[in-house]
Amino acid sequence: MSESTGGMLFLYVLQPLFEKLTHWLSGKKLTFVTAIWAVLLVIDIVWTFVF
């Protein structure tokens, strides 16, 4: 899949679904979920470069 196709898939399919899923979260819950995802992303990046 090319980068442009992946970008279009995200913009028109995944992003609206993600928005619907996160719409019911309050500010504190959304911040908590975002922080968890950010920590997981950092762990993944570190894991990728170390191993």
N, C-alpha and C positions, 0 to 999 in steps of 0.2 A: 504494500500500500504506500503510495507516495505521501509526502508530507502535506501537500495541499488537500488530498483526499482525507487524511486523518484530521486535519484542521477543520474541514467542513463537517466531518462526522461529529467532532466535538461541539462545534458551534450550533449545529442545527438539531442534533439528537441528544447528546449526552448532557450538555449544559442545561437545557430546559428541564430534563429529568432530575439532574442534581439540584436545581433550584426548587423544584417541587418537593423533593425529599427534605431539603434543609429549611423550607419555609416555616414549618411548624416548630422549629427549634427556637427557644428564647435566646437572647443575647449571650447569657452566661453559658448555656449548653453549646451554642455554636462556637463560642470562643474556646471552650474545652475540647470539642471535637477537632477544631482547626489546630489547636496546639498538639494534640495527640498525632494527627496526620503529619505535622511539621517535624515532630520528633522522629517518627517512623521514617520520614524521608531522609533526615540527616543520618540516621543509623544505616539506612540503605546505601547512601552515598559513601559513608565511611567504610562500610563492609565491602563495597565494590572496589575501592582503592586499596584497602589493606590486603584483601584476599583476591 
